[in-house]
Amino acid sequence: MIDPDTILWYTQNMYTILLVENDRDCAREIGDFLKLHGLEHYLETDASAALALLSHKRYDAVILNGDAVAADIRRYLSKLREYCDAPLFFLSAGAAEEDAIRALDAGADDYIRKPLRPGELSARILAALRARERYLRDSDEERAVIEMRGIRLDPIRRRVWVRRREKSFTRREYELLLYFMEHPDQPFTREALYRAVWKDEAVGGLATVTVHIRKLRAKLEERPGEPELISTAWGVGYVFRSEGA
């Protein structure tokens, strides 16, 4: 049993876990144990539908029945990581060492063999969340909450409020918004944004930047068709305006 102080820590931090499990009995067992230890979760039985959820909603950890995507683990986890950088727990009935290596190499943070022990899974999740909390606090210790034009961004919690309402952003959307808000009124080319946020050379990635700008505008702007926050800097690219025109 996890100690009460740990449960209180989790409850106060209000984290949410996505459980992707198509075995109803296993999902029920995991879900009951998560609830017992104060862990809020959402169940999705289809792996493809889980990707759709992650594309527009933020979760703080993901538990994935890897057997459902065993045919193409690398492709699936690569897509999942586009949306989410939260701790990922990969559940599998595979007993071979190669199975664990393949999942961890593809992007999983932890590999847990079935039949699993739900109590151990809950403890591992809590440990991972605490470790992530420490990492984010240490790496962003000099980053204060940023507030600008009705947007409040907390770099420690990686949470965003738009006109006092919290909104969910994918991993790349969040990182792009953070970069903009840390460099207000500075115009950037699409190439510069791609290098800064995607950490890569802008080869074939410029369309991705355009798509993410459009998604950010849809979530931030009162009139996305007439953007005032993320404006087009003609002849350059894009700029986040700290003040209205």
Phi, psi and omega per residue, in radians:
M1 nan 2.345 3.123
I2 -1.340 2.454 -3.034
D3 -1.204 2.675 -3.076
P4 -1.034 -0.591 -3.134
D5 -1.126 -0.638 3.116
T6 -1.164 -0.750 3.112
I7 -1.095 -0.725 3.118
L8 -1.092 -0.729 3.105
W9 -1.011 -0.799 -3.107
Y10 -1.133 -0.802 -3.101
T11 -1.044 -0.727 -3.117
Q12 -1.160 -0.501 -3.113
N13 -1.526 -0.171 2.982
M14 0.944 0.936 3.092
Y15 -1.554 2.723 3.141
T16 -2.279 2.394 -3.076
I17 -1.985 2.421 3.024
L18 -1.746 2.115 3.092
L19 -1.820 2.047 3.139
V20 -1.903 1.774 -3.024
E21 -2.631 2.100 -3.114
N22 -1.612 -0.104 3.056
D23 -1.545 1.866 -3.028
R24 -1.038 -0.722 -3.133
D25 -1.135 -0.756 3.125
C26 -1.147 -0.730 3.135
A27 -1.076 -0.711 -3.139
R28 -1.141 -0.739 -3.135
E29 -1.111 -0.802 3.125
I30 -1.127 -0.801 -3.115
G31 -1.038 -0.757 3.135
D32 -1.083 -0.703 -3.110
F33 -1.261 -0.631 3.084
L34 -1.090 -0.789 3.110
K35 -1.072 -0.703 -3.128
L36 -1.025 -0.565 -3.106
H37 -1.790 0.355 3.023
G38 1.312 0.378 -3.104
L39 -1.772 2.031 3.119
E40 -1.352 2.439 -3.133
H41 -2.582 2.802 3.051
Y42 -2.174 2.318 -3.104
L43 -1.727 2.301 2.994
E44 -2.261 2.223 -3.064
T45 -1.588 -0.209 -3.093
D46 -2.005 2.228 -3.078
A47 -1.129 -0.671 3.133
S48 -1.170 -0.703 3.106
A49 -1.140 -0.547 3.107
A50 -1.109 -0.679 3.086
L51 -1.086 -0.709 3.115
A52 -1.094 -0.683 3.105
L53 -1.107 -0.798 -3.087
L54 -1.157 -0.375 -3.121
S55 -1.243 -0.297 -3.112
H56 -2.395 0.012 3.134
K57 -2.343 2.460 -3.106
R58 -1.588 2.305 3.007
Y59 -2.162 2.651 -3.076
D60 -1.645 -0.213 3.033
A61 -2.810 2.688 3.129
V62 -2.254 2.280 3.012
I63 -1.910 2.087 -3.022
L64 -2.124 2.195 2.965
N65 -1.288 1.719 -3.043
G66 -1.171 -0.349 -3.123
D67 -1.100 -0.430 -3.131
A68 -1.289 -0.307 -3.125
V69 -2.160 0.348 -3.038
A70 -1.052 -0.475 -3.093
A71 -1.185 -0.480 -3.109
D72 -2.604 1.114 -3.073
I73 -1.066 -0.803 -3.055
R74 -1.078 -0.782 -3.124
R75 -1.129 -0.759 -3.094
Y76 -1.139 -0.826 -3.108
L77 -1.200 -0.545 3.058
S78 -1.091 -0.739 3.111
K79 -1.174 -0.727 3.133
L80 -1.056 -0.702 -3.110
R81 -1.229 -0.322 3.035
E82 -1.144 -0.543 -3.068
Y83 -1.707 -0.470 -2.907
C84 -2.558 2.288 3.059
D85 -1.974 0.317 3.130
A86 -1.280 2.797 3.092
P87 -0.945 2.321 -3.096
L88 -2.066 2.117 -3.139
F89 -1.825 2.048 -3.031
F90 -1.748 2.002 3.133
L91 -1.720 2.393 -3.126
S92 -2.743 2.617 3.053
A93 -1.502 -0.087 -3.137
G94 -1.132 2.307 -3.087
A95 -1.783 -0.243 -3.075
A96 -1.332 2.535 3.111
E97 -1.045 -0.587 -3.124
E98 -1.086 -0.557 3.122
D99 -1.105 -0.777 3.139
A100 -1.153 -0.755 -3.134
I101 -1.071 -0.738 -3.119
R102 -1.106 -0.764 -3.129
A103 -1.179 -0.784 -3.121
L104 -1.165 -0.668 3.120
D105 -1.176 -0.496 -3.119
A106 -1.408 -0.217 3.093
G107 2.348 -0.071 3.101
A108 -1.272 2.628 3.113
D109 -1.657 -0.432 -3.132
D110 -2.623 2.535 -3.129
Y111 -2.111 2.139 -3.082
I112 -2.170 2.154 -3.086
R113 -1.459 2.482 2.997
K114 -1.546 2.641 -0.037
P115 -1.203 2.308 -3.051
L116 -1.594 2.911 3.040
R117 -1.914 1.826 -3.040
P118 -0.952 -0.607 3.132
G119 -1.114 -0.728 3.100
E120 -1.142 -0.702 3.111
L121 -1.047 -0.795 3.128
S122 -1.056 -0.744 -3.133
A123 -1.132 -0.687 3.127
R124 -1.147 -0.682 3.123
I125 -1.100 -0.820 3.135
L126 -1.074 -0.718 3.126
A127 -1.106 -0.722 -3.139
A128 -1.156 -0.697 3.131
L129 -1.151 -0.699 3.098
R130 -1.148 -0.715 3.124
A131 -1.115 -0.716 3.127
R132 -1.143 -0.699 3.112
E133 -1.043 -0.770 3.133
R134 -1.145 -0.734 -3.123
Y135 -1.099 -0.815 -3.129
L136 -1.129 -0.660 3.141
R137 -1.195 -0.711 -3.135
D138 -1.214 -0.753 -3.081
S139 -1.300 -0.404 -3.107
D140 -2.039 0.420 -3.019
E141 -1.066 -0.436 3.134
E142 -1.693 0.029 -3.141
R143 -1.651 1.885 3.102
A144 -1.423 2.907 3.037
V145 -1.047 2.355 -3.124
I146 -1.814 2.232 3.097
E147 -2.210 2.191 -3.078
M148 -2.760 2.142 3.034
R149 0.893 0.828 3.085
G150 1.449 0.064 3.122
I151 -1.936 2.272 3.075
R152 -2.071 2.090 -3.100
L153 -2.118 2.173 -3.140
D154 -1.839 1.819 -3.085
P155 -1.177 -0.440 3.135
I156 -1.247 -0.861 -3.116
R157 -1.506 -0.214 -3.077
R158 1.004 0.817 -3.138
R159 -2.133 2.619 -3.066
V160 -2.350 2.351 3.041
W161 -2.049 2.339 3.110
V162 -2.061 2.002 -3.074
R163 0.874 0.852 3.043
R164 1.285 0.088 3.090
R165 -1.985 2.224 -3.137
E166 -1.243 2.405 3.116
K167 -2.226 2.664 -3.133
S168 -1.680 2.463 3.119
F169 -2.311 2.539 3.034
T170 -1.209 2.974 -3.120
R171 -0.966 -0.877 -3.093
R172 -1.218 -0.654 3.094
E173 -1.052 -0.788 3.139
Y174 -1.085 -0.828 -3.091
E175 -1.136 -0.616 3.102
L176 -1.193 -0.749 3.106
L177 -1.109 -0.761 3.114
L178 -1.028 -0.758 -3.141
Y179 -1.094 -0.768 3.107
F180 -1.045 -0.819 -3.047
M181 -1.268 -0.382 3.049
E182 -1.429 -0.228 3.127
H183 -2.312 1.044 -3.088
P184 -1.146 2.580 3.070
D185 1.136 0.224 3.110
Q186 -1.875 2.005 -3.118
P187 -1.272 2.474 3.140
F188 -2.256 2.476 2.976
T189 -1.323 2.853 3.077
R190 -1.103 -0.622 3.117
E191 -1.077 -0.770 -3.133
A192 -1.133 -0.707 3.115
L193 -1.131 -0.705 -3.128
Y194 -1.132 -0.756 3.136
R195 -1.148 -0.674 -3.089
A196 -1.269 -0.688 -3.028
V197 -1.679 -0.747 -3.122
W198 -1.567 -0.109 3.092
K199 0.970 0.772 -3.079
D200 -2.644 2.896 3.024
E201 -1.221 2.510 -3.060
A202 -1.402 1.127 3.110
V203 -1.858 1.871 -3.116
G204 1.338 0.109 -3.076
G205 -1.824 -0.024 -3.054
L206 -1.158 -0.629 3.095
A207 -1.115 -0.594 3.106
T208 -1.090 -0.721 3.111
V209 -1.066 -0.808 -3.125
T210 -1.043 -0.756 3.129
V211 -1.094 -0.751 -3.120
H212 -1.222 -0.588 3.052
I213 -1.085 -0.760 3.131
R214 -1.085 -0.709 3.138
K215 -1.185 -0.697 3.103
L216 -1.098 -0.777 3.126
R217 -1.039 -0.680 -3.137
A218 -1.105 -0.540 -3.098
K219 -1.602 -0.413 -3.034
L220 -1.806 -0.666 -2.985
E221 -1.446 2.513 3.027
E222 -1.256 -0.572 3.058
R223 -2.276 1.529 -3.068
P224 -0.951 -0.517 3.133
G225 -1.277 -0.296 3.108
E226 -2.251 1.201 -3.003
P227 -1.112 2.371 3.098
E228 -2.021 -0.389 -3.133
L229 -1.506 -1.040 3.098
I230 -1.779 1.721 -3.055
S231 -1.689 2.746 3.017
T232 -1.443 2.150 3.068
A233 -1.644 1.760 -2.995
W234 -1.017 2.294 -3.131
G235 1.463 -0.117 -3.128
V236 -2.134 -1.258 -3.096
G237 3.031 -1.820 -3.062
Y238 -2.391 2.699 3.124
V239 -2.546 2.448 3.050
F240 -1.637 2.053 -3.079
R241 -1.500 2.158 3.116
S242 -1.371 -0.326 3.123
E243 -2.383 2.680 3.133
G244 -1.236 2.821 -3.138
A245 -1.211 nan nan
